Amino acid sequence: MLAAMLLIAMAVVPFGYLLRRPVEVPVAGTITLDGVPLSYANVSFFNLDGYRGGCDTDVGGTFSVYLLPGSYQVAVTKMDADRFGFIGPTELYLQMVAKQEKLCEQVNARYGDWSKSGLMADVRSDKRNNLVFALTTPPIVVVP
């Protein structure tokens, strides 16, 4: 009898824990840079409770991830520039890689630190979470 009660208690406690455990909700979105989809970037979400999540964008700048409901500070970093699939080094290839490396530097400097990026997300369980992050590069200053 005691053994049966222990077995029931062991089954009920984990089930009760699962009912109280916070549930992650789907979050989808798009990241653009100066109006152009930001492909192959990493988007990371950080909340005050120490919870974090993240994922990568696809070639169209879209992402999807599951997060706990709450408010998040967001960081975006651009990944490795060498994603073109060219067999190089050709002049065109080297120019494209140099341009992508500059883009990576700009994105990572401005948006790579979640505490300084200024990007925020409010994830809720009672609505569709479709986020849009419209990033911009710093303006070019021409000195005469």
C-alpha positions as CSV (number, residue, x, y, z in Angstrom):
1,M,0.0,0.0,0.0
2,L,2.8,2.4,0.9
3,A,4.7,1.5,-2.2
4,A,1.6,2.3,-4.3
5,M,1.1,5.7,-2.7
6,L,4.8,6.5,-3.3
7,L,4.4,5.6,-7.0
8,I,1.3,7.8,-7.3
9,A,3.1,10.7,-5.5
10,M,6.1,10.4,-7.8
11,A,3.8,10.5,-10.9
12,V,1.7,13.4,-9.7
13,V,4.6,15.7,-8.6
14,P,6.3,15.8,-12.0
15,F,2.9,16.2,-13.7
16,G,2.1,19.2,-11.4
17,Y,5.5,20.7,-12.2
18,L,4.8,20.5,-15.9
19,L,1.5,22.3,-15.5
20,R,3.1,25.2,-13.7
21,R,6.2,25.4,-15.8
22,P,6.3,28.5,-18.1
23,V,5.6,27.7,-21.7
24,E,7.7,29.2,-24.5
25,V,5.7,30.8,-27.3
26,P,6.6,31.2,-31.0
27,V,8.3,34.4,-32.1
28,A,9.0,35.2,-35.7
29,G,10.4,38.3,-37.4
30,T,12.5,40.1,-39.9
31,I,15.7,42.0,-39.6
32,T,16.6,44.6,-42.3
33,L,19.6,46.9,-42.6
34,D,18.9,50.1,-44.4
35,G,15.7,48.5,-45.8
36,V,17.5,45.4,-47.1
37,P,17.0,42.0,-45.5
38,L,19.9,41.1,-43.2
39,S,20.8,37.6,-44.1
40,Y,22.9,35.2,-42.0
41,A,22.7,37.3,-38.8
42,N,22.3,36.1,-35.3
43,V,19.5,37.6,-33.1
44,S,19.8,37.1,-29.4
45,F,17.1,37.9,-26.7
46,F,18.0,38.7,-23.1
47,N,15.5,39.3,-20.3
48,L,16.1,40.5,-16.7
49,D,15.5,37.1,-15.2
50,G,18.6,35.8,-17.0
51,Y,16.6,33.8,-19.6
52,R,17.9,34.1,-23.1
53,G,17.3,32.6,-26.5
54,G,18.4,33.2,-30.0
55,C,18.5,32.1,-33.6
56,D,19.9,33.0,-37.0
57,T,18.2,34.7,-39.9
58,D,17.9,33.1,-43.3
59,V,18.8,34.6,-46.6
60,G,15.6,36.7,-46.5
61,G,16.4,38.2,-43.1
62,T,13.6,36.2,-41.4
63,F,13.9,34.3,-38.1
64,S,11.8,32.2,-35.8
65,V,12.5,31.1,-32.2
66,Y,10.6,30.0,-29.1
67,L,10.8,32.3,-26.0
68,L,9.2,32.7,-22.6
69,P,6.7,35.6,-22.5
70,G,8.4,38.8,-21.2
71,S,10.4,41.8,-22.1
72,Y,13.7,41.4,-23.8
73,Q,16.7,43.4,-24.8
74,V,17.9,42.3,-28.2
75,A,21.3,42.0,-29.9
76,V,22.0,41.4,-33.6
77,T,25.4,40.3,-34.9
78,K,26.3,39.6,-38.5
79,M,28.0,36.3,-39.1
80,D,31.0,35.4,-41.2
81,A,31.1,37.2,-44.5
82,D,32.3,34.2,-46.5
83,R,28.9,32.7,-47.4
84,F,28.9,33.2,-51.2
85,G,29.8,29.8,-52.4
86,F,32.3,31.1,-54.9
87,I,35.5,29.4,-55.6
88,G,38.0,32.2,-55.3
89,P,40.0,34.3,-55.0
90,T,38.6,36.2,-57.9
91,E,38.5,40.0,-58.0
92,L,34.7,40.1,-57.7
93,Y,34.8,37.6,-54.8
94,L,37.4,39.6,-52.9
95,Q,35.4,42.8,-53.4
96,M,32.2,41.1,-52.1
97,V,34.0,39.7,-49.1
98,A,35.5,43.1,-48.2
99,K,32.1,44.7,-48.5
100,Q,30.5,42.0,-46.3
101,E,33.3,42.3,-43.7
102,K,32.7,46.0,-43.5
103,L,28.9,45.3,-43.0
104,C,29.7,42.8,-40.3
105,E,31.8,45.4,-38.4
106,Q,29.1,48.1,-38.7
107,V,26.3,45.8,-37.5
108,N,28.3,44.2,-34.7
109,A,29.6,47.6,-33.4
110,R,26.1,49.2,-33.3
111,Y,23.8,46.3,-32.4
112,G,26.0,43.5,-31.1
113,D,25.7,44.4,-27.4
114,W,22.2,43.9,-26.1
115,S,22.7,46.4,-23.3
116,K,23.5,49.2,-25.8
117,S,21.7,48.2,-29.0
118,G,18.4,50.0,-28.1
119,L,16.5,47.0,-29.5
120,M,13.6,45.7,-27.4
121,A,11.0,43.0,-27.8
122,D,7.8,42.4,-25.8
123,V,6.9,38.7,-26.1
124,R,3.4,37.8,-25.1
125,S,1.5,34.6,-24.8
126,D,-1.9,36.1,-25.8
127,K,-0.9,37.5,-29.2
128,R,1.0,36.7,-32.3
129,N,4.7,37.7,-31.8
130,N,5.8,39.1,-35.2
131,L,8.8,41.4,-34.7
132,V,10.5,43.7,-37.2
133,F,13.9,45.2,-36.5
134,A,14.8,47.9,-39.0
135,L,18.5,48.5,-38.4
136,T,20.4,51.4,-40.0
137,T,24.1,51.9,-40.7
138,P,25.7,55.1,-39.3
139,P,25.5,58.0,-41.7
140,I,28.6,58.7,-43.7
141,V,30.2,61.9,-42.7
142,V,32.2,63.7,-45.4
143,V,34.8,66.0,-44.2
144,P,35.8,68.7,-46.7
